[in-house]
Amino acid sequence: MFDSPFERCPVCGQFVMLDQTQAQCAREHHCHPSVDCPLRKYFTGHDFGEKKKHPAKALRRKP
């Protein structure tokens, strides 16, 4: 039995796992960054490798 959610992608024509991030899926299926992903709202994963928008230094209190 397969527990991860998946859906057929109309862009690449393959079944994609939705328990990852949209960016991970795009890398795996070689989608161009300009492609407007029709499944983007269904991805549930979190990419721990992505750079944070707010570096830890900026969040620290200044003395």
Chimera marker file (.cmm) of the C-alpha trace (Angstrom):
<marker_set name="trace">
<marker id="1" x="0.000" y="0.000" z="0.000" r="1" g="1" b="0" radius="0.5"/>
<marker id="2" x="1.215" y="3.498" z="-0.861" r="1" g="1" b="0" radius="0.5"/>
<marker id="3" x="0.516" y="6.185" z="1.737" r="1" g="1" b="0" radius="0.5"/>
<marker id="4" x="1.997" y="9.339" z="0.212" r="1" g="1" b="0" radius="0.5"/>
<marker id="5" x="-0.415" y="11.581" z="-1.675" r="1" g="1" b="0" radius="0.5"/>
<marker id="6" x="0.226" y="11.825" z="-5.404" r="1" g="1" b="0" radius="0.5"/>
<marker id="7" x="-1.396" y="13.326" z="-8.460" r="1" g="1" b="0" radius="0.5"/>
<marker id="8" x="-0.830" y="13.309" z="-12.205" r="1" g="1" b="0" radius="0.5"/>
<marker id="9" x="0.880" y="16.514" z="-13.306" r="1" g="1" b="0" radius="0.5"/>
<marker id="10" x="-0.604" y="18.081" z="-16.442" r="1" g="1" b="0" radius="0.5"/>
<marker id="11" x="2.727" y="19.808" z="-17.185" r="1" g="1" b="0" radius="0.5"/>
<marker id="12" x="5.179" y="16.886" z="-17.119" r="1" g="1" b="0" radius="0.5"/>
<marker id="13" x="2.583" y="14.131" z="-17.628" r="1" g="1" b="0" radius="0.5"/>
<marker id="14" x="3.922" y="12.032" z="-14.739" r="1" g="1" b="0" radius="0.5"/>
<marker id="15" x="2.612" y="11.156" z="-11.313" r="1" g="1" b="0" radius="0.5"/>
<marker id="16" x="4.228" y="13.401" z="-8.691" r="1" g="1" b="0" radius="0.5"/>
<marker id="17" x="4.445" y="12.997" z="-4.930" r="1" g="1" b="0" radius="0.5"/>
<marker id="18" x="2.697" y="15.783" z="-3.048" r="1" g="1" b="0" radius="0.5"/>
<marker id="19" x="4.525" y="15.189" z="0.254" r="1" g="1" b="0" radius="0.5"/>
<marker id="20" x="7.464" y="17.259" z="-0.996" r="1" g="1" b="0" radius="0.5"/>
<marker id="21" x="7.854" y="20.930" z="-1.841" r="1" g="1" b="0" radius="0.5"/>
<marker id="22" x="6.945" y="22.330" z="-5.230" r="1" g="1" b="0" radius="0.5"/>
<marker id="23" x="10.612" y="23.301" z="-5.719" r="1" g="1" b="0" radius="0.5"/>
<marker id="24" x="11.767" y="19.721" z="-5.073" r="1" g="1" b="0" radius="0.5"/>
<marker id="25" x="9.204" y="18.401" z="-7.530" r="1" g="1" b="0" radius="0.5"/>
<marker id="26" x="10.272" y="20.949" z="-10.169" r="1" g="1" b="0" radius="0.5"/>
<marker id="27" x="13.918" y="19.864" z="-9.808" r="1" g="1" b="0" radius="0.5"/>
<marker id="28" x="12.999" y="16.195" z="-10.026" r="1" g="1" b="0" radius="0.5"/>
<marker id="29" x="10.812" y="16.613" z="-13.113" r="1" g="1" b="0" radius="0.5"/>
<marker id="30" x="12.985" y="19.302" z="-14.765" r="1" g="1" b="0" radius="0.5"/>
<marker id="31" x="10.334" y="22.024" z="-14.826" r="1" g="1" b="0" radius="0.5"/>
<marker id="32" x="11.537" y="25.459" z="-15.837" r="1" g="1" b="0" radius="0.5"/>
<marker id="33" x="11.265" y="28.079" z="-13.044" r="1" g="1" b="0" radius="0.5"/>
<marker id="34" x="8.919" y="30.172" z="-15.215" r="1" g="1" b="0" radius="0.5"/>
<marker id="35" x="6.319" y="27.350" z="-15.332" r="1" g="1" b="0" radius="0.5"/>
<marker id="36" x="3.185" y="28.181" z="-13.342" r="1" g="1" b="0" radius="0.5"/>
<marker id="37" x="2.671" y="24.904" z="-11.461" r="1" g="1" b="0" radius="0.5"/>
<marker id="38" x="-1.007" y="23.886" z="-11.464" r="1" g="1" b="0" radius="0.5"/>
<marker id="39" x="-0.429" y="21.650" z="-8.409" r="1" g="1" b="0" radius="0.5"/>
<marker id="40" x="1.480" y="24.185" z="-6.252" r="1" g="1" b="0" radius="0.5"/>
<marker id="41" x="-1.300" y="24.520" z="-3.660" r="1" g="1" b="0" radius="0.5"/>
<marker id="42" x="-1.311" y="20.765" z="-3.029" r="1" g="1" b="0" radius="0.5"/>
<marker id="43" x="2.341" y="20.306" z="-2.003" r="1" g="1" b="0" radius="0.5"/>
<marker id="44" x="2.697" y="19.713" z="1.727" r="1" g="1" b="0" radius="0.5"/>
<marker id="45" x="6.444" y="19.279" z="2.260" r="1" g="1" b="0" radius="0.5"/>
<marker id="46" x="8.986" y="21.639" z="3.781" r="1" g="1" b="0" radius="0.5"/>
<marker id="47" x="12.416" y="22.023" z="2.200" r="1" g="1" b="0" radius="0.5"/>
<marker id="48" x="14.872" y="22.224" z="5.069" r="1" g="1" b="0" radius="0.5"/>
<marker id="49" x="17.617" y="22.974" z="2.554" r="1" g="1" b="0" radius="0.5"/>
<marker id="50" x="16.055" y="26.241" z="1.376" r="1" g="1" b="0" radius="0.5"/>
<marker id="51" x="17.741" y="29.427" z="2.467" r="1" g="1" b="0" radius="0.5"/>
<marker id="52" x="15.808" y="31.321" z="5.092" r="1" g="1" b="0" radius="0.5"/>
<marker id="53" x="14.439" y="34.708" z="4.156" r="1" g="1" b="0" radius="0.5"/>
<marker id="54" x="15.427" y="36.058" z="7.559" r="1" g="1" b="0" radius="0.5"/>
<marker id="55" x="18.889" y="35.011" z="8.666" r="1" g="1" b="0" radius="0.5"/>
<marker id="56" x="19.254" y="34.044" z="12.328" r="1" g="1" b="0" radius="0.5"/>
<marker id="57" x="21.486" y="37.059" z="12.944" r="1" g="1" b="0" radius="0.5"/>
<marker id="58" x="18.697" y="39.416" z="11.961" r="1" g="1" b="0" radius="0.5"/>
<marker id="59" x="16.366" y="37.808" z="14.490" r="1" g="1" b="0" radius="0.5"/>
<marker id="60" x="18.716" y="38.208" z="17.445" r="1" g="1" b="0" radius="0.5"/>
<marker id="61" x="18.204" y="41.063" z="19.837" r="1" g="1" b="0" radius="0.5"/>
<marker id="62" x="20.768" y="43.796" z="19.612" r="1" g="1" b="0" radius="0.5"/>
<marker id="63" x="22.336" y="44.839" z="22.933" r="1" g="1" b="0" radius="0.5"/>
<link id1="1" id2="2" r="1" g="1" b="0" radius="0.2"/>
<link id1="2" id2="3" r="1" g="1" b="0" radius="0.2"/>
<link id1="3" id2="4" r="1" g="1" b="0" radius="0.2"/>
<link id1="4" id2="5" r="1" g="1" b="0" radius="0.2"/>
<link id1="5" id2="6" r="1" g="1" b="0" radius="0.2"/>
<link id1="6" id2="7" r="1" g="1" b="0" radius="0.2"/>
<link id1="7" id2="8" r="1" g="1" b="0" radius="0.2"/>
<link id1="8" id2="9" r="1" g="1" b="0" radius="0.2"/>
<link id1="9" id2="10" r="1" g="1" b="0" radius="0.2"/>
<link id1="10" id2="11" r="1" g="1" b="0" radius="0.2"/>
<link id1="11" id2="12" r="1" g="1" b="0" radius="0.2"/>
<link id1="12" id2="13" r="1" g="1" b="0" radius="0.2"/>
<link id1="13" id2="14" r="1" g="1" b="0" radius="0.2"/>
<link id1="14" id2="15" r="1" g="1" b="0" radius="0.2"/>
<link id1="15" id2="16" r="1" g="1" b="0" radius="0.2"/>
<link id1="16" id2="17" r="1" g="1" b="0" radius="0.2"/>
<link id1="17" id2="18" r="1" g="1" b="0" radius="0.2"/>
<link id1="18" id2="19" r="1" g="1" b="0" radius="0.2"/>
<link id1="19" id2="20" r="1" g="1" b="0" radius="0.2"/>
<link id1="20" id2="21" r="1" g="1" b="0" radius="0.2"/>
<link id1="21" id2="22" r="1" g="1" b="0" radius="0.2"/>
<link id1="22" id2="23" r="1" g="1" b="0" radius="0.2"/>
<link id1="23" id2="24" r="1" g="1" b="0" radius="0.2"/>
<link id1="24" id2="25" r="1" g="1" b="0" radius="0.2"/>
<link id1="25" id2="26" r="1" g="1" b="0" radius="0.2"/>
<link id1="26" id2="27" r="1" g="1" b="0" radius="0.2"/>
<link id1="27" id2="28" r="1" g="1" b="0" radius="0.2"/>
<link id1="28" id2="29" r="1" g="1" b="0" radius="0.2"/>
<link id1="29" id2="30" r="1" g="1" b="0" radius="0.2"/>
<link id1="30" id2="31" r="1" g="1" b="0" radius="0.2"/>
<link id1="31" id2="32" r="1" g="1" b="0" radius="0.2"/>
<link id1="32" id2="33" r="1" g="1" b="0" radius="0.2"/>
<link id1="33" id2="34" r="1" g="1" b="0" radius="0.2"/>
<link id1="34" id2="35" r="1" g="1" b="0" radius="0.2"/>
<link id1="35" id2="36" r="1" g="1" b="0" radius="0.2"/>
<link id1="36" id2="37" r="1" g="1" b="0" radius="0.2"/>
<link id1="37" id2="38" r="1" g="1" b="0" radius="0.2"/>
<link id1="38" id2="39" r="1" g="1" b="0" radius="0.2"/>
<link id1="39" id2="40" r="1" g="1" b="0" radius="0.2"/>
<link id1="40" id2="41" r="1" g="1" b="0" radius="0.2"/>
<link id1="41" id2="42" r="1" g="1" b="0" radius="0.2"/>
<link id1="42" id2="43" r="1" g="1" b="0" radius="0.2"/>
<link id1="43" id2="44" r="1" g="1" b="0" radius="0.2"/>
<link id1="44" id2="45" r="1" g="1" b="0" radius="0.2"/>
<link id1="45" id2="46" r="1" g="1" b="0" radius="0.2"/>
<link id1="46" id2="47" r="1" g="1" b="0" radius="0.2"/>
<link id1="47" id2="48" r="1" g="1" b="0" radius="0.2"/>
<link id1="48" id2="49" r="1" g="1" b="0" radius="0.2"/>
<link id1="49" id2="50" r="1" g="1" b="0" radius="0.2"/>
<link id1="50" id2="51" r="1" g="1" b="0" radius="0.2"/>
<link id1="51" id2="52" r="1" g="1" b="0" radius="0.2"/>
<link id1="52" id2="53" r="1" g="1" b="0" radius="0.2"/>
<link id1="53" id2="54" r="1" g="1" b="0" radius="0.2"/>
<link id1="54" id2="55" r="1" g="1" b="0" radius="0.2"/>
<link id1="55" id2="56" r="1" g="1" b="0" radius="0.2"/>
<link id1="56" id2="57" r="1" g="1" b="0" radius="0.2"/>
<link id1="57" id2="58" r="1" g="1" b="0" radius="0.2"/>
<link id1="58" id2="59" r="1" g="1" b="0" radius="0.2"/>
<link id1="59" id2="60" r="1" g="1" b="0" radius="0.2"/>
<link id1="60" id2="61" r="1" g="1" b="0" radius="0.2"/>
<link id1="61" id2="62" r="1" g="1" b="0" radius="0.2"/>
<link id1="62" id2="63" r="1" g="1" b="0" radius="0.2"/>
</marker_set>
